[in-house]
Amino acid sequence: MDDDELMTIGRFARLTGLSVGTLRHYDEVGLLSPASVDPATGYRRYRMAQAERARQIRMLRWDDLPIEEIRQVIDDQTGATTRQVLARHQRRLQRQQDLLTARIGDTIRFLQEGITMPKVLAGCRPIQLKIAVDDLDAAIAFYVKAFDFRYDVARRTQEADYSAFLFGTYGQDDFFLVHLIAGQERMDQPGTSTFGLLTEDIDTYHARAIDAGATEAVAPHDAEGMPRCSAIRDPSGNWIWLYQA
């Protein structure tokens, strides 16, 4: 067939692997318009030369690229826009994969342990602490090394995971979150903080914190009217009091 020869929409659909309904939709949104439209009957006709564009669109839609982004890729003359669009789509697909993996994990846990709902607690209790740090990765490593804190996903959205140090189970009396905040992008960015930790061996954890990069503020000592205690400053300057359990 000559590239300039017109063909019916049905034949073009069979040639490109796109349905007639899809071709009509692509015409309506201006993504793939027919070579001609009969003004009397409204019949659409296509040229062979349009088949390559149609197949490219089909491949990109198979990979779930949105129509507007397909338009940017198909009409890109330099390739620069294509690389940006596809790199952004790769990140989006990776995020979808991460969410799917998390949901599969939840389903497996439900199968093994059953579906348990957190109990409703009466009244109010503190469940969250936010700490300003200079270097997020370094701060995570410090608290894990010094105190065996568990850093895990506390919230999932379509765009990203948000992690924190998790304690206990959500909805239970032992639940608590410690968030590390780095940078100035958050409206509730705290300054340096002071908080306390209860430990079964204050001298050991005091030494571990120093070894992990903390500086000593108050050496372990016996205090009148309260448990044995000490204080250190983390690498970002936050004070951490340690109390003997």
N, C-alpha and C positions, 0 to 999 in steps of 0.2 A: 504493500500500500504506500502511495506517495504521502510525504509528510503533510502536504497541503490538502489532501482529500478529506472531506468532511465525513464523519460517521455519527450514527445515532448515539444517544446517551446510553442505551442498553448495550450496544457493542463496545463503547468506550469503558463501561463498567466491567464487562467481562475481560477486557484487555488489561485493565489496571488493577483488578481485584477490589475495587471500591463498589459499594452498592449504589443503585440509582438514587435512593434517598440521601445517601451521604454526598453524592455529587451535587444534588440540588441544594443541600445545606451549604456546601463549600462555595457554591455560586452565590447564595444569599449573603454570606459573610464576606464575600470578596476575596476568598483564598484561591479559588480555582474557577474562573469564569469560562463558559463555553466560547468557542470561536465565533458562533453565531446563534441567534435566537430568532425563530420564525415569528414575525410580528402578528401573524394571524392565528397560529396554533399554539405558540409558546414553546414549541419543540426546541430543545437544545441540541446543538451539534458540536462536536469536538474534532480537533486535528490530531494526527498521530504525533506531531511534535510536542503536544501537551502531555503525552503519556509519561515522560520522565519526571516531570513535576508532580504528576499525580502519584507516581510510585514513591517518590521521596516523601510526600505528605503522608502516605499510608504507613511507611516505615516509622516516621517520627510520631505519628499518632499511636502506633503499636507500643512505642516506648512511653506513652502517656504524656507527651509534650503538649502543653496547652496550644490551642489554635493560634492565639496571638503571638506566641513565641515561635511557632512553626512559620508564621508569616515573616518574622524577623530573620529566621535562618534561610528560608527559601529565597528571599529577596536580597540577601547579603552578597555584596559584590567583592568584598575584600577578605572575608573569612574571620575578621576580628569579632564581629557581633556574634557569629556562630559559635566561636570558642567561649565567649562569655555566657551565652544562653545555655549551651550544653554543660558547662562547668557548674552553673547554678542549678540546672536540672539534676545533675549527678548528686549534688549535695541534698537536694530535695528527696530524691529516691533513696539515698542512704539513710536519711532521717526516717522515711517510711519503713525501711527495713529494720531500723533500730526499734521503732515502735512495735512492729509486728513481732520481733523477737521477744520484746518485753511482754506482749500479750500472750504469746505462746507459753512463756515461762509462768505467767499467772495461771493459765489454764491447766498446765501440768501440776502446779501446786494445789489448785482446787481439786483436781482429780485425786491427788495423793493425800491431802489433808482435810478436804472438805471446804465448804464456803462458810467462813465465820465473819460475822459483822461486828464492828467495834461497839461496845456498849455506850449508851448515852450517859455522860457524866453530868451530874447536877452541879450548878454553881460554876465558878471560874478557877483556873489554876494556871500558873506560868508554864508555857511549853516551848519557848523559843528565846534564843539569845543570839544577837548579831555582833560579830567582832570584826573590827577593821584590821586589815593586814596589808603589808607592802607588796608581798609577792604571794599570789594564791597557791601556786604549786609548792613553793618552799614551805608555806604555812601548813598545808595539808600533810606534807612529809614530816614536819616537826611534830604535830599532834598525834600522828599515827605512831611515830617512833617513841615519843615520850610517854604517851598515855594509852596506847592501843585503841584509840578512837576508831570507829567504823565510819568511813566516808562512803556514802551511797546516794542513789537517786531519791530525792524527796518529792519531786514533782515532775510530771512529764506533760509536754504540750506538743502540738504538731510541729513547732519550730525547734524546740530544744529540750534537753534534760536540765533540771536544776538540782544540784546535789548539796548535801550538808552532812554534818556528823549526826548520825541517828542513834537514839537511845530508846530502848523499849519498843512497844507496839502501839501504833496509832489507836486512840480511843481508850487505851489502858492508863492506869495511874503512873506507870513508869515511862510514858512517852515524853521525849524531849528532843529538840533540835538545836544544834549550834551551827549557825551560818557564818562563813568567812566571807567578808565583803572587801573586794579590792577595787581600786579606782574610784572615780567620782561620779560614775554614771547613775548611781542609785539615789533617789530622793531622800532615803533614810540612812545615808552613809553615816555611821557612828564615828566618834573619835576613839582614842584609846580607851580600853575597858578594864574593869577589875571584876573578877569572878572567882568563885571557889570550887574546888573539887574535893570530894570525900574519897579517901583511899585506905586500903587495909594496911599499907606499909609506906608511911610518909617518907622515910629516909631513902628507900629504894627509888620511889618515883621522883623525889627531889633530885637525886643523882642522875637518873635517866633523863630528866628534862635538861639538866646542865649539859649532859653528853650530847643531847639532840640539838643544842644550839641556844638554850636559854641562858640568861644571866641571873645570878643569885641576888635577890632583893632582901630576903630575911632568911637566915639559916634556920634549920629545924630546931625547935625549942619547945619546952613545956610552958604553957601560958596559964595563968591563974584563972580559974572559972571556966575554962574551955578546953577542948582537946589539944593535943600536941599539934603544932602547925609550923608552916614555913611559907615563903613566897618566892616566886621567880618571875622574871619578865621574859615573855616570848620574843622571838626575833623582831617583831614589829612594835615592841614596847608595851604590850598589854600585860597587866599584872595578873598572876594566877596564884591564888592562895591554896595551899594543900592542907587538909585537915585529916587527922588520924581517925579512922572509923572505930 
